[in-house]
Structure formats: C-alpha cells, structure tokens
Amino acid sequence: MRVRTKSILLFLSVLLLSNLLKAQEESKFGIEGYGWIGGMYFYDSRQTSSAREGLLSFYPLNIQRDALGKDINARANSNLNLSSSRIGIKIFTPDLFSAKTSGVLEADFTGQTDANIHLFRLRQAHISFDWGKTKLLIGHTWSPLFLAEMIPTIQDLHNGGPFHPFSRTNQIRVDQKLFSGFNLALSAGVQRDYSSIGVNSLRSPMNQINSNIPELSMIINYKTKNVFAGVGVENKYLKPRNEYIYNSNKYKQTELLHSMAYTAFANYKNSFIDIKLQGVIGQNLNDYMMLGGFVESSFDTINYSFTYKNTETASLWMDISYPKGKYKGALFIGYQKNLGFSPDFTAANYYGTGKDIDNVFRIAPRFEFYPSNNYFITLQAEYTQASYGIYQPKGGKVEDLNEIGNYRFSLAFVYKFNTPRF
C-alpha cells in the first residue's frame, strides 16, 4: 500500500512538473500589434514621374507639347491620400535551436500598382533566429542598400527617393557581430515587388529569377551610441531574354547581364542634431526606384544572340534634423547623376528609367511636430529639378540640357499605435 502511494505521488509530481514546464514554455508565446493611420495632402506645381496616385513622387516630367505648342505637363495637381496606413504584428515563440525566435507580418493598402491602390498588400513577412552575436533572418524585408538606421523621417512614401535607394526583396540574411562595434551582414535575395525593368519595358521579378542567381550583398557597419557608419556592395544578375524570333525562327538566349552597386553611409546623432549621409554608385539601379537601366546591341545574326551593357548612376543624399522637445526642424538634400555606359558599346535599345535625364536635384526643408508619442504632423516644402536633354546612343550621355522643376507642398498626419504583448 505504501509503495503504491509513493508511486501515485511520484506520478502526480511528474505530471505537475510537466504541466509547469509546459505552462512556462507556453508563456514564451506572445503577439504585439503595431501600425499607424496616416495620410498626406500634397500639391504639385507640375506633373511628375510618380506612383500610387502621387504618394511616390520622384521628379518632374519633361515638356510635352500639344498641337498648339502648349506644354501638357505644365499643370498643377493635388491629392489627399491615406493608403499608406498600415498594420503589423510581431510574433514571439519559444526558443528554437538555442535561439530567440520571432516573426513579423506587416501590410498596408498601397497595392502593387496604381490600378489596385487600396488593395491590402504584403510589406514585411519574415522570421528571425537570434543567438546574441549571430542573427538569421528569412523572409520579405528591406533590401540591403536600404538601411533601416538611415531612413529619413520624410513622410513621402518614397523615403527620399530616387536619391535614397528604396526596395524590398525576399531574402536570407545573416547578421554577425564582430568586435568593438563592428558588424557584418550577408544576404542572398530574390526580387519581388521592386523589380528590374526588362526588354518589354515592364518591371518583373522574372528578369532576375530567370538568371538562377540570387542577389548577393555584403554590408559592414560600425555602431556606437552616437555613430552608425559603414560600406556595402551588391552583386546582381538578370536574364533579359529566354528566346528571340528572327526570320520566323526561334533561338534560345542564354546571355546574362551582370551589375554591381556600392554604398557608403554615416549617421551621427545626439540630443541636439541628427545627420545622415549616404552615397550610392552602381549599375542598373532602377529596381531601387533610381535612374538607370541597361542597353542592348543589335541582334547578332552569326551567333544568334544579343549582348548587354549596364548604365551607371551615382547618387548622394543628406538629411539633417534638429530635435527640440516636441518639435523638429529638418532639411533633405539629394543629387543623382546619370553616368551613361561604356562609349565603346553601340546600343540599339535602352531599357530602364531616366533615359533622357542627365541629373536630378532636390532640396526639401520640413517641420515636424510631435504632440504625443502617438501623434505627429509634418509640414514640408520641396523643390525637385530634373535636367532633360538628348540621349546619345553612343555612351548614353545626355546633351543640350533643359532644367525642369516642380514645387511640392505637403502636410502629413500620423497616428501610431502599439499594443502590449499578449
């Protein structure tokens, strides 16, 4: 009887301990909600190269004459848009492989194109494993040249584009802490919504996917309480064509287009000032919503193939802000230059953005007001100038320039929310 009692007590003890351990594990599960309800009213003095009903506005359009010689693009427009409002959840789960695990799922209402704006669409979807010094991320998130620590607080959806690179990709990324504040980030990615322009002059992730080579990048940064700085490089392959029909005969195409991009960046901030500076130089950068593309030779009727060459673009931007309590004054300045392509290459066709633009310049002062931790209002004035000219097929340079400017005035308002973990 005594033995049976001990057995029963032992069984109950094990069962209780098991339930306690299970409850402890389950307590590590958690969900946090976040997002914002925000909108922006804006006025443009001229028609612009833009998307999402003007929320992403990059540079003014060139002169377009009608039959009477009047410039069709010399007309103002304005809009009030709230489609950038978004919602997201952070999911926390028990440790796996000795790593802290979490996930993020975020969406907004801007759609993939102007035709489906207000459609609920994916922005972020990734899981991460954090071992302390090493972090692994798998999913859809910001592309490597878009650094979260370097985002200007501009409320335009482009976040400073086309000067500041803007893109998200599906990727696998490893972040490794090295020594004395130095960090290394390696990633392999695949294009999705922000994809390269192909030979049909349309954006499609298949231009990169068909190359069967992921976009590879490496970022090295140094981070302290007041400083964030570093350098990075990205390697990309596209396959512009899979086949081509010539004289009613179809020929398989295997030629790939290889491009590189480089960046250097720095951020210094304290209680008085916040300065961000980034430079980018690279080839075929239109997947980052920047100028650039590639050119194609005439069809080689001996080898039955095309050859390709990238155009190069250089961009530099700076954002300076002065926080003072609930107020912040700030200034954004950006400059981008079309560097063309190798003059020894004879181009038959051009695919990309800004073919007839030599450079783009922007200056944009703004005032931000934070009445509480959940609300903020931004008032901004912006002048963007594009220098249009005549595209030269040999070398891709743009000559006989004519400067076209646009004034934009905007008022943005945002209500942010975060829920406690439950």
BATOR-614737 format. One record per residue (C-alpha): residue number from 0; residue in three letters; x negated, y, z negated. Coordinates in nm, 2 decimals. Example, Ala and Ser with C-alpha at 12.3 -4.5 7.8 and 13.67 -1.06 7.14 Angstrom:
2
<atom 0,"Ala",<-1.23,-0.45,-0.78>>;
<atom 1,"Ser",<-1.37,-0.11,-0.71>>;
//
This chain:
422
<atom 0,"Met",<0.00,0.00,0.00>>;
<atom 1,"Arg",<-0.28,0.24,-0.10>>;
<atom 2,"Val",<-0.46,0.15,0.23>>;
<atom 3,"Arg",<-0.15,0.22,0.43>>;
<atom 4,"Thr",<-0.10,0.56,0.25>>;
<atom 5,"Lys",<-0.46,0.66,0.33>>;
<atom 6,"Ser",<-0.41,0.56,0.69>>;
<atom 7,"Ile",<-0.10,0.77,0.71>>;
<atom 8,"Leu",<-0.27,1.07,0.55>>;
<atom 9,"Leu",<-0.57,1.03,0.78>>;
<atom 10,"Phe",<-0.33,1.01,1.09>>;
<atom 11,"Leu",<-0.14,1.32,0.97>>;
<atom 12,"Ser",<-0.47,1.51,0.91>>;
<atom 13,"Val",<-0.60,1.43,1.26>>;
<atom 14,"Leu",<-0.26,1.53,1.41>>;
<atom 15,"Leu",<-0.26,1.86,1.21>>;
<atom 16,"Leu",<-0.62,1.93,1.31>>;
<atom 17,"Ser",<-0.54,1.85,1.68>>;
<atom 18,"Asn",<-0.24,2.09,1.67>>;
<atom 19,"Leu",<-0.45,2.36,1.51>>;
<atom 20,"Leu",<-0.72,2.33,1.77>>;
<atom 21,"Lys",<-0.46,2.33,2.05>>;
<atom 22,"Ala",<-0.30,2.64,1.90>>;
<atom 23,"Gln",<-0.64,2.80,1.88>>;
<atom 24,"Glu",<-0.70,2.72,2.25>>;
<atom 25,"Glu",<-0.36,2.85,2.35>>;
<atom 26,"Ser",<-0.42,3.17,2.16>>;
<atom 27,"Lys",<-0.70,3.25,2.41>>;
<atom 28,"Phe",<-0.45,3.28,2.69>>;
<atom 29,"Gly",<-0.33,3.64,2.74>>;
<atom 30,"Ile",<-0.19,3.88,3.00>>;
<atom 31,"Glu",<-0.23,4.25,3.03>>;
<atom 32,"Gly",<-0.03,4.47,3.27>>;
<atom 33,"Tyr",<-0.16,4.79,3.43>>;
<atom 34,"Gly",<-0.10,5.03,3.72>>;
<atom 35,"Trp",<0.04,5.37,3.80>>;
<atom 36,"Ile",<0.33,5.55,3.95>>;
<atom 37,"Gly",<0.18,5.82,4.16>>;
<atom 38,"Gly",<0.25,6.04,4.46>>;
<atom 39,"Met",<0.09,6.32,4.66>>;
<atom 40,"Tyr",<0.23,6.61,4.85>>;
<atom 41,"Phe",<-0.01,6.74,5.12>>;
<atom 42,"Tyr",<-0.02,6.99,5.40>>;
<atom 43,"Asp",<-0.25,6.97,5.71>>;
<atom 44,"Ser",<-0.31,7.26,5.94>>;
<atom 45,"Arg",<-0.38,7.02,6.23>>;
<atom 46,"Gln",<-0.31,6.66,6.34>>;
<atom 47,"Thr",<-0.57,6.43,6.20>>;
<atom 48,"Ser",<-0.71,6.08,6.25>>;
<atom 49,"Ser",<-0.51,5.91,5.97>>;
<atom 50,"Ala",<-0.32,5.61,5.85>>;
<atom 51,"Arg",<-0.03,5.53,5.61>>;
<atom 52,"Glu",<0.16,5.85,5.70>>;
<atom 53,"Gly",<-0.14,6.07,5.64>>;
<atom 54,"Leu",<-0.24,5.93,5.30>>;
<atom 55,"Leu",<-0.57,5.82,5.46>>;
<atom 56,"Ser",<-0.68,6.13,5.65>>;
<atom 57,"Phe",<-1.03,6.12,5.79>>;
<atom 58,"Tyr",<-1.10,6.40,6.04>>;
<atom 59,"Pro",<-0.91,6.64,6.27>>;
<atom 60,"Leu",<-0.81,6.52,6.62>>;
<atom 61,"Asn",<-0.97,6.66,6.93>>;
<atom 62,"Ile",<-0.80,6.91,7.16>>;
<atom 63,"Gln",<-0.53,6.75,7.38>>;
<atom 64,"Arg",<-0.39,6.98,7.65>>;
<atom 65,"Asp",<-0.04,6.95,7.79>>;
<atom 66,"Ala",<0.06,7.05,8.14>>;
<atom 67,"Leu",<0.06,7.42,8.04>>;
<atom 68,"Gly",<-0.28,7.40,7.87>>;
<atom 69,"Lys",<-0.14,7.41,7.52>>;
<atom 70,"Asp",<-0.31,7.20,7.25>>;
<atom 71,"Ile",<-0.07,6.93,7.14>>;
<atom 72,"Asn",<-0.27,6.85,6.83>>;
<atom 73,"Ala",<-0.27,7.22,6.71>>;
<atom 74,"Arg",<0.03,7.17,6.49>>;
<atom 75,"Ala",<0.07,7.15,6.11>>;
<atom 76,"Asn",<0.24,6.88,5.92>>;
<atom 77,"Ser",<0.32,6.79,5.56>>;
<atom 78,"Asn",<0.44,6.49,5.36>>;
<atom 79,"Leu",<0.53,6.36,5.02>>;
<atom 80,"Asn",<0.43,6.00,4.97>>;
<atom 81,"Leu",<0.44,5.76,4.67>>;
<atom 82,"Ser",<0.34,5.43,4.84>>;
<atom 83,"Ser",<0.00,5.42,4.67>>;
<atom 84,"Ser",<0.18,5.34,4.34>>;
<atom 85,"Arg",<0.06,5.00,4.22>>;
<atom 86,"Ile",<0.09,4.73,3.97>>;
<atom 87,"Gly",<-0.16,4.47,3.84>>;
<atom 88,"Ile",<-0.21,4.20,3.58>>;
<atom 89,"Lys",<-0.52,4.08,3.41>>;
<atom 90,"Ile",<-0.51,3.71,3.30>>;
<atom 91,"Phe",<-0.73,3.57,3.03>>;
<atom 92,"Thr",<-0.77,3.19,2.98>>;
<atom 93,"Pro",<-0.97,2.97,2.75>>;
<atom 94,"Asp",<-1.35,2.93,2.82>>;
<atom 95,"Leu",<-1.44,2.71,3.11>>;
<atom 96,"Phe",<-1.80,2.58,3.17>>;
<atom 97,"Ser",<-1.90,2.78,2.86>>;
<atom 98,"Ala",<-1.80,3.10,3.04>>;
<atom 99,"Lys",<-1.53,3.36,2.95>>;
<atom 100,"Thr",<-1.27,3.33,3.23>>;
<atom 101,"Ser",<-1.03,3.59,3.36>>;
<atom 102,"Gly",<-0.84,3.68,3.67>>;
<atom 103,"Val",<-0.69,3.99,3.83>>;
<atom 104,"Leu",<-0.39,4.02,4.06>>;
<atom 105,"Glu",<-0.31,4.37,4.20>>;
<atom 106,"Ala",<-0.08,4.50,4.47>>;
<atom 107,"Asp",<0.06,4.83,4.60>>;
<atom 108,"Phe",<0.32,4.95,4.86>>;
<atom 109,"Thr",<0.10,5.09,5.14>>;
<atom 110,"Gly",<0.13,4.79,5.36>>;
<atom 111,"Gln",<-0.13,4.68,5.62>>;
<atom 112,"Thr",<-0.03,4.93,5.89>>;
<atom 113,"Asp",<0.19,5.24,5.93>>;
<atom 114,"Ala",<0.46,5.01,6.08>>;
<atom 115,"Asn",<0.51,4.83,5.75>>;
<atom 116,"Ile",<0.43,5.10,5.49>>;
<atom 117,"His",<0.61,5.04,5.16>>;
<atom 118,"Leu",<0.56,4.67,5.21>>;
<atom 119,"Phe",<0.43,4.51,4.88>>;
<atom 120,"Arg",<0.07,4.41,4.98>>;
<atom 121,"Leu",<-0.23,4.25,4.81>>;
<atom 122,"Arg",<-0.51,4.47,4.69>>;
<atom 123,"Gln",<-0.71,4.26,4.44>>;
<atom 124,"Ala",<-0.70,3.89,4.37>>;
<atom 125,"His",<-1.00,3.73,4.20>>;
<atom 126,"Ile",<-1.11,3.51,3.92>>;
<atom 127,"Ser",<-1.44,3.55,3.73>>;
<atom 128,"Phe",<-1.66,3.35,3.50>>;
<atom 129,"Asp",<-1.88,3.55,3.26>>;
<atom 130,"Trp",<-2.18,3.38,3.09>>;
<atom 131,"Gly",<-2.31,3.71,2.94>>;
<atom 132,"Lys",<-2.61,3.76,3.17>>;
<atom 133,"Thr",<-2.45,3.60,3.47>>;
<atom 134,"Lys",<-2.11,3.66,3.62>>;
<atom 135,"Leu",<-1.94,3.48,3.91>>;
<atom 136,"Leu",<-1.65,3.63,4.10>>;
<atom 137,"Ile",<-1.44,3.46,4.36>>;
<atom 138,"Gly",<-1.16,3.63,4.55>>;
<atom 139,"His",<-1.05,3.95,4.72>>;
<atom 140,"Thr",<-1.21,4.27,4.59>>;
<atom 141,"Trp",<-1.41,4.58,4.68>>;
<atom 142,"Ser",<-1.68,4.53,4.95>>;
<atom 143,"Pro",<-2.04,4.56,4.83>>;
<atom 144,"Leu",<-2.11,4.91,4.97>>;
<atom 145,"Phe",<-1.80,5.04,4.78>>;
<atom 146,"Leu",<-1.93,5.06,4.42>>;
<atom 147,"Ala",<-1.67,5.09,4.15>>;
<atom 148,"Glu",<-1.90,5.30,3.94>>;
<atom 149,"Met",<-1.94,5.55,4.23>>;
<atom 150,"Ile",<-1.58,5.62,4.31>>;
<atom 151,"Pro",<-1.50,6.00,4.33>>;
<atom 152,"Thr",<-1.18,6.09,4.14>>;
<atom 153,"Ile",<-1.03,6.23,4.46>>;
<atom 154,"Gln",<-0.66,6.12,4.48>>;
<atom 155,"Asp",<-0.66,6.09,4.86>>;
<atom 156,"Leu",<-0.62,5.72,4.93>>;
<atom 157,"His",<-0.95,5.71,5.13>>;
<atom 158,"Asn",<-1.16,5.79,4.81>>;
<atom 159,"Gly",<-1.38,6.03,5.01>>;
<atom 160,"Gly",<-1.38,5.85,5.35>>;
<atom 161,"Pro",<-1.51,5.85,5.61>>;
<atom 162,"Phe",<-1.82,5.95,5.42>>;
<atom 163,"His",<-1.77,5.72,5.13>>;
<atom 164,"Pro",<-1.75,5.35,5.25>>;
<atom 165,"Phe",<-1.41,5.21,5.19>>;
<atom 166,"Ser",<-1.33,4.84,5.23>>;
<atom 167,"Arg",<-1.22,4.52,5.05>>;
<atom 168,"Thr",<-1.32,4.16,5.15>>;
<atom 169,"Asn",<-1.27,3.80,5.05>>;
<atom 170,"Gln",<-1.60,3.71,4.88>>;
<atom 171,"Ile",<-1.80,3.51,4.64>>;
<atom 172,"Arg",<-2.02,3.73,4.43>>;
<atom 173,"Val",<-2.29,3.67,4.16>>;
<atom 174,"Asp",<-2.40,3.95,3.92>>;
<atom 175,"Gln",<-2.72,3.88,3.73>>;
<atom 176,"Lys",<-2.86,4.10,3.45>>;
<atom 177,"Leu",<-3.24,4.11,3.50>>;
<atom 178,"Phe",<-3.44,4.32,3.25>>;
<atom 179,"Ser",<-3.44,4.67,3.10>>;
<atom 180,"Gly",<-3.11,4.78,3.25>>;
<atom 181,"Phe",<-3.18,4.63,3.60>>;
<atom 182,"Asn",<-2.91,4.42,3.76>>;
<atom 183,"Leu",<-2.88,4.21,4.08>>;
<atom 184,"Ala",<-2.56,4.14,4.28>>;
<atom 185,"Leu",<-2.55,3.89,4.57>>;
<atom 186,"Ser",<-2.23,3.83,4.77>>;
<atom 187,"Ala",<-2.11,3.64,5.07>>;
<atom 188,"Gly",<-1.78,3.77,5.22>>;
<atom 189,"Val",<-1.53,3.74,5.49>>;
<atom 190,"Gln",<-1.34,4.04,5.64>>;
<atom 191,"Arg",<-0.96,4.07,5.59>>;
<atom 192,"Asp",<-0.75,4.39,5.59>>;
<atom 193,"Tyr",<-1.05,4.62,5.66>>;
<atom 194,"Ser",<-1.20,4.45,5.96>>;
<atom 195,"Ser",<-1.42,4.54,6.26>>;
<atom 196,"Ile",<-1.28,4.66,6.59>>;
<atom 197,"Gly",<-1.31,4.41,6.87>>;
<atom 198,"Val",<-1.31,4.41,7.25>>;
<atom 199,"Asn",<-0.94,4.46,7.26>>;
<atom 200,"Ser",<-1.00,4.79,7.06>>;
<atom 201,"Leu",<-0.80,4.64,6.77>>;
<atom 202,"Arg",<-0.91,4.56,6.42>>;
<atom 203,"Ser",<-0.91,4.18,6.35>>;
<atom 204,"Pro",<-1.09,3.97,6.09>>;
<atom 205,"Met",<-1.13,3.71,6.36>>;
<atom 206,"Asn",<-1.41,3.91,6.51>>;
<atom 207,"Gln",<-1.62,3.83,6.21>>;
<atom 208,"Ile",<-1.47,3.49,6.12>>;
<atom 209,"Asn",<-1.54,3.35,6.47>>;
<atom 210,"Ser",<-1.91,3.42,6.41>>;
<atom 211,"Asn",<-1.90,3.15,6.15>>;
<atom 212,"Ile",<-2.15,3.35,5.94>>;
<atom 213,"Pro",<-2.04,3.53,5.62>>;
<atom 214,"Glu",<-2.13,3.89,5.55>>;
<atom 215,"Leu",<-2.43,3.88,5.32>>;
<atom 216,"Ser",<-2.53,4.16,5.08>>;
<atom 217,"Met",<-2.77,4.24,4.80>>;
<atom 218,"Ile",<-2.74,4.53,4.56>>;
<atom 219,"Ile",<-3.00,4.61,4.29>>;
<atom 220,"Asn",<-2.90,4.87,4.03>>;
<atom 221,"Tyr",<-3.03,5.03,3.72>>;
<atom 222,"Lys",<-2.78,5.12,3.45>>;
<atom 223,"Thr",<-2.80,5.30,3.12>>;
<atom 224,"Lys",<-2.56,5.51,2.92>>;
<atom 225,"Asn",<-2.60,5.82,3.14>>;
<atom 226,"Val",<-2.75,5.68,3.46>>;
<atom 227,"Phe",<-2.64,5.44,3.73>>;
<atom 228,"Ala",<-2.86,5.41,4.04>>;
<atom 229,"Gly",<-2.97,5.16,4.30>>;
<atom 230,"Val",<-3.01,5.04,4.65>>;
<atom 231,"Gly",<-2.84,4.78,4.87>>;
<atom 232,"Val",<-2.84,4.60,5.20>>;
<atom 233,"Glu",<-2.57,4.42,5.41>>;
<atom 234,"Asn",<-2.61,4.17,5.69>>;
<atom 235,"Lys",<-2.31,4.12,5.93>>;
<atom 236,"Tyr",<-2.24,3.91,6.24>>;
<atom 237,"Leu",<-1.95,3.94,6.49>>;
<atom 238,"Lys",<-1.85,3.73,6.78>>;
<atom 239,"Pro",<-1.68,3.98,7.02>>;
<atom 240,"Arg",<-1.57,3.72,7.28>>;
<atom 241,"Asn",<-1.49,3.35,7.28>>;
<atom 242,"Glu",<-1.42,3.33,7.66>>;
<atom 243,"Tyr",<-1.41,3.55,7.97>>;
<atom 244,"Ile",<-1.24,3.51,8.30>>;
<atom 245,"Tyr",<-1.44,3.61,8.61>>;
<atom 246,"Asn",<-1.32,3.55,8.96>>;
<atom 247,"Ser",<-1.04,3.33,8.83>>;
<atom 248,"Asn",<-1.29,3.11,8.64>>;
<atom 249,"Lys",<-1.31,3.09,8.27>>;
<atom 250,"Tyr",<-1.65,3.10,8.10>>;
<atom 251,"Lys",<-1.73,3.02,7.73>>;
<atom 252,"Gln",<-1.90,3.31,7.55>>;
<atom 253,"Thr",<-2.15,3.24,7.26>>;
<atom 254,"Glu",<-2.33,3.58,7.22>>;
<atom 255,"Leu",<-2.32,3.72,6.86>>;
<atom 256,"Leu",<-2.35,4.09,6.75>>;
<atom 257,"His",<-2.58,4.13,6.45>>;
<atom 258,"Ser",<-2.57,4.45,6.25>>;
<atom 259,"Met",<-2.73,4.58,5.93>>;
<atom 260,"Ala",<-2.64,4.85,5.68>>;
<atom 261,"Tyr",<-2.84,5.01,5.39>>;
<atom 262,"Thr",<-2.74,5.23,5.10>>;
<atom 263,"Ala",<-2.89,5.42,4.81>>;
<atom 264,"Phe",<-2.69,5.57,4.53>>;
<atom 265,"Ala",<-2.72,5.75,4.20>>;
<atom 266,"Asn",<-2.49,5.88,3.93>>;
<atom 267,"Tyr",<-2.58,6.09,3.63>>;
<atom 268,"Lys",<-2.32,6.19,3.37>>;
<atom 269,"Asn",<-2.29,6.33,3.02>>;
<atom 270,"Ser",<-2.03,6.53,2.83>>;
<atom 271,"Phe",<-2.10,6.83,3.04>>;
<atom 272,"Ile",<-2.15,6.71,3.40>>;
<atom 273,"Asp",<-2.09,6.41,3.63>>;
<atom 274,"Ile",<-2.29,6.39,3.95>>;
<atom 275,"Lys",<-2.25,6.12,4.21>>;
<atom 276,"Leu",<-2.46,6.09,4.53>>;
<atom 277,"Gln",<-2.47,5.82,4.80>>;
<atom 278,"Gly",<-2.63,5.78,5.13>>;
<atom 279,"Val",<-2.55,5.51,5.39>>;
<atom 280,"Ile",<-2.72,5.43,5.72>>;
<atom 281,"Gly",<-2.60,5.14,5.93>>;
<atom 282,"Gln",<-2.47,4.98,6.24>>;
<atom 283,"Asn",<-2.11,4.92,6.35>>;
<atom 284,"Leu",<-1.96,5.06,6.03>>;
<atom 285,"Asn",<-1.60,5.11,6.14>>;
<atom 286,"Asp",<-1.49,4.82,5.90>>;
<atom 287,"Tyr",<-1.58,5.07,5.62>>;
<atom 288,"Met",<-1.35,5.33,5.78>>;
<atom 289,"Met",<-1.65,5.52,5.90>>;
<atom 290,"Leu",<-1.77,5.62,6.25>>;
<atom 291,"Gly",<-1.93,5.37,6.47>>;
<atom 292,"Gly",<-1.89,5.05,6.68>>;
<atom 293,"Phe",<-2.07,4.87,6.95>>;
<atom 294,"Val",<-2.13,4.88,7.32>>;
<atom 295,"Glu",<-2.11,4.60,7.58>>;
<atom 296,"Ser",<-2.31,4.55,7.90>>;
<atom 297,"Ser",<-2.15,4.47,8.24>>;
<atom 298,"Phe",<-2.08,4.10,8.29>>;
<atom 299,"Asp",<-2.39,3.91,8.39>>;
<atom 300,"Thr",<-2.28,3.71,8.69>>;
<atom 301,"Ile",<-2.60,3.49,8.68>>;
<atom 302,"Asn",<-2.58,3.38,8.31>>;
<atom 303,"Tyr",<-2.21,3.44,8.29>>;
<atom 304,"Ser",<-2.24,3.64,7.96>>;
<atom 305,"Phe",<-2.23,3.98,7.80>>;
<atom 306,"Thr",<-2.49,4.15,7.58>>;
<atom 307,"Tyr",<-2.41,4.39,7.30>>;
<atom 308,"Lys",<-2.57,4.68,7.11>>;
<atom 309,"Asn",<-2.46,4.85,6.79>>;
<atom 310,"Thr",<-2.42,5.22,6.74>>;
<atom 311,"Glu",<-2.58,5.37,6.43>>;
<atom 312,"Thr",<-2.42,5.60,6.18>>;
<atom 313,"Ala",<-2.57,5.80,5.88>>;
<atom 314,"Ser",<-2.36,5.93,5.60>>;
<atom 315,"Leu",<-2.43,6.13,5.29>>;
<atom 316,"Trp",<-2.18,6.25,5.02>>;
<atom 317,"Met",<-2.19,6.41,4.68>>;
<atom 318,"Asp",<-1.93,6.46,4.41>>;
<atom 319,"Ile",<-1.99,6.69,4.12>>;
<atom 320,"Ser",<-1.74,6.73,3.83>>;
<atom 321,"Tyr",<-1.74,6.94,3.51>>;
<atom 322,"Pro",<-1.51,6.78,3.25>>;
<atom 323,"Lys",<-1.39,7.02,2.97>>;
<atom 324,"Gly",<-1.13,6.87,2.74>>;
<atom 325,"Lys",<-0.81,6.82,2.93>>;
<atom 326,"Tyr",<-0.95,7.00,3.24>>;
<atom 327,"Lys",<-1.20,6.91,3.51>>;
<atom 328,"Gly",<-1.33,7.11,3.80>>;
<atom 329,"Ala",<-1.49,6.92,4.08>>;
<atom 330,"Leu",<-1.64,6.95,4.43>>;
<atom 331,"Phe",<-1.68,6.69,4.70>>;
<atom 332,"Ile",<-1.92,6.74,5.00>>;
<atom 333,"Gly",<-1.97,6.49,5.28>>;
<atom 334,"Tyr",<-2.16,6.48,5.61>>;
<atom 335,"Gln",<-2.17,6.20,5.87>>;
<atom 336,"Lys",<-2.38,6.18,6.19>>;
<atom 337,"Asn",<-2.34,5.97,6.50>>;
<atom 338,"Leu",<-2.69,5.84,6.59>>;
<atom 339,"Gly",<-2.58,5.66,6.90>>;
<atom 340,"Phe",<-2.77,5.34,7.02>>;
<atom 341,"Ser",<-3.09,5.25,7.19>>;
<atom 342,"Pro",<-3.13,5.46,7.51>>;
<atom 343,"Asp",<-3.28,5.16,7.70>>;
<atom 344,"Phe",<-2.94,4.99,7.69>>;
<atom 345,"Thr",<-2.69,5.06,7.97>>;
<atom 346,"Ala",<-2.34,5.04,7.83>>;
<atom 347,"Ala",<-2.03,4.96,8.03>>;
<atom 348,"Asn",<-1.78,4.96,7.74>>;
<atom 349,"Tyr",<-1.75,5.12,7.40>>;
<atom 350,"Tyr",<-1.55,4.96,7.11>>;
<atom 351,"Gly",<-1.52,5.15,6.78>>;
<atom 352,"Thr",<-1.43,5.49,6.63>>;
<atom 353,"Gly",<-1.55,5.84,6.70>>;
<atom 354,"Lys",<-1.70,5.77,7.04>>;
<atom 355,"Asp",<-1.69,6.14,7.13>>;
<atom 356,"Ile",<-1.78,6.28,6.78>>;
<atom 357,"Asp",<-2.13,6.39,6.70>>;
<atom 358,"Asn",<-2.08,6.47,6.33>>;
<atom 359,"Val",<-1.81,6.52,6.06>>;
<atom 360,"Phe",<-1.84,6.76,5.77>>;
<atom 361,"Arg",<-1.61,6.81,5.46>>;
<atom 362,"Ile",<-1.61,7.04,5.16>>;
<atom 363,"Ala",<-1.33,6.99,4.91>>;
<atom 364,"Pro",<-1.30,7.16,4.57>>;
<atom 365,"Arg",<-1.04,7.03,4.33>>;
<atom 366,"Phe",<-0.90,7.09,3.98>>;
<atom 367,"Glu",<-0.78,6.81,3.76>>;
<atom 368,"Phe",<-0.55,6.84,3.46>>;
<atom 369,"Tyr",<-0.51,6.55,3.20>>;
<atom 370,"Pro",<-0.22,6.65,2.96>>;
<atom 371,"Ser",<-0.24,6.30,2.81>>;
<atom 372,"Asn",<-0.42,5.97,2.85>>;
<atom 373,"Asn",<-0.14,5.85,3.08>>;
<atom 374,"Tyr",<-0.08,6.15,3.30>>;
<atom 375,"Phe",<-0.30,6.36,3.53>>;
<atom 376,"Ile",<-0.24,6.61,3.81>>;
<atom 377,"Thr",<-0.49,6.70,4.08>>;
<atom 378,"Leu",<-0.48,7.02,4.30>>;
<atom 379,"Gln",<-0.72,7.01,4.59>>;
<atom 380,"Ala",<-0.82,7.22,4.89>>;
<atom 381,"Glu",<-1.01,7.06,5.17>>;
<atom 382,"Tyr",<-1.18,7.17,5.49>>;
<atom 383,"Thr",<-1.29,6.90,5.73>>;
<atom 384,"Gln",<-1.47,6.97,6.06>>;
<atom 385,"Ala",<-1.54,6.73,6.35>>;
<atom 386,"Ser",<-1.78,6.82,6.63>>;
<atom 387,"Tyr",<-1.64,6.67,6.95>>;
<atom 388,"Gly",<-1.82,6.66,7.28>>;
<atom 389,"Ile",<-1.90,6.45,7.59>>;
<atom 390,"Tyr",<-2.01,6.09,7.53>>;
<atom 391,"Gln",<-2.33,5.98,7.71>>;
<atom 392,"Pro",<-2.32,5.62,7.82>>;
<atom 393,"Lys",<-2.70,5.60,7.80>>;
<atom 394,"Gly",<-2.79,5.63,7.44>>;
<atom 395,"Gly",<-2.44,5.71,7.31>>;
<atom 396,"Lys",<-2.52,6.06,7.21>>;
<atom 397,"Val",<-2.25,6.33,7.22>>;
<atom 398,"Glu",<-2.33,6.66,7.40>>;
<atom 399,"Asp",<-2.16,7.00,7.47>>;
<atom 400,"Leu",<-2.01,7.01,7.12>>;
<atom 401,"Asn",<-1.69,7.19,7.02>>;
<atom 402,"Glu",<-1.61,7.22,6.65>>;
<atom 403,"Ile",<-1.25,7.13,6.54>>;
<atom 404,"Gly",<-1.14,7.20,6.18>>;
<atom 405,"Asn",<-0.85,7.11,5.96>>;
<atom 406,"Tyr",<-0.74,7.26,5.63>>;
<atom 407,"Arg",<-0.56,7.02,5.38>>;
<atom 408,"Phe",<-0.40,7.13,5.06>>;
<atom 409,"Ser",<-0.27,6.86,4.83>>;
<atom 410,"Leu",<-0.10,6.82,4.49>>;
<atom 411,"Ala",<-0.12,6.47,4.34>>;
<atom 412,"Phe",<0.05,6.35,4.02>>;
<atom 413,"Val",<0.00,6.01,3.85>>;
<atom 414,"Tyr",<0.15,5.83,3.55>>;
<atom 415,"Lys",<-0.08,5.55,3.44>>;
<atom 416,"Phe",<0.03,5.26,3.22>>;
<atom 417,"Asn",<-0.14,4.97,3.04>>;
<atom 418,"Thr",<0.03,4.71,2.83>>;
<atom 419,"Pro",<-0.12,4.54,2.52>>;
<atom 420,"Arg",<-0.23,4.18,2.57>>;
<atom 421,"Phe",<0.04,3.92,2.51>>;
//
